């Protein structure tokens, strides 16, 4: 988001989710993410899913 100079609120509007839900994703506190949300994030941020999520054995 910082590299793209886009605020959390603006990104949330673009991908049609609430800023609160995007904040949960951003802080890593979400336990699941819909593929449609991941796709929208990658589209808007011009990145790959591996740039957003990583595997953890918890």
Wavefront OBJ file of the C-alpha trace (Angstrom):
o trace
v 0.000 0.000 0.000
v 2.817 2.388 0.833
v 4.554 1.787 -2.508
v 1.292 2.418 -4.343
v 0.515 5.461 -2.148
v -2.989 4.266 -1.409
v -4.767 4.563 1.906
v -6.511 1.713 3.662
v -9.864 3.444 3.185
v -9.315 3.993 -0.543
v -8.186 0.398 -1.084
v -11.185 -0.912 0.869
v -13.510 1.107 -1.367
v -11.817 -0.173 -4.513
v -12.135 -3.835 -3.529
v -15.573 -3.449 -1.935
v -14.854 -4.528 1.647
v -15.069 -2.576 4.881
v -11.991 -0.751 6.176
v -12.289 -2.820 9.380
v -12.055 -6.102 7.441
v -9.137 -4.820 5.381
v -7.391 -3.779 8.587
v -7.757 -7.328 9.939
v -6.173 -8.683 6.761
v -3.412 -6.080 6.877
v -2.459 -6.850 10.485
v -2.405 -10.601 9.833
v -5.199 -11.364 12.279
v -7.522 -12.974 9.747
v -7.853 -16.739 9.739
v -9.178 -16.996 6.177
v -9.523 -14.873 3.062
v -11.857 -15.339 0.118
v -10.228 -15.910 -3.236
v -12.270 -13.042 -4.664
v -10.854 -10.692 -2.005
v -7.312 -11.928 -2.601
v -7.801 -11.488 -6.342
v -9.084 -7.934 -5.865
v -6.155 -7.059 -3.575
v -3.638 -8.393 -6.088
v -5.368 -6.557 -8.930
v -5.352 -3.199 -7.132
v -1.858 -3.530 -5.651
v -0.320 -5.085 -8.800
v 1.196 -7.975 -6.864
v 1.047 -11.749 -6.435
v -0.728 -13.659 -3.636
v 2.653 -14.631 -2.161
v 3.346 -10.916 -1.621
v 0.293 -10.761 0.665
v 0.080 -14.119 2.437
v 2.580 -16.609 3.784
v 2.305 -20.087 5.278
v 2.685 -20.510 9.029
v 2.408 -23.738 11.066
v 0.106 -22.462 13.821
l 1 2 3 4 5 6 7 8 9 10 11 12 13 14 15 16 17 18 19 20 21 22 23 24 25 26 27 28 29 30 31 32 33 34 35 36 37 38 39 40 41 42 43 44 45 46 47 48 49 50 51 52 53 54 55 56 57 58
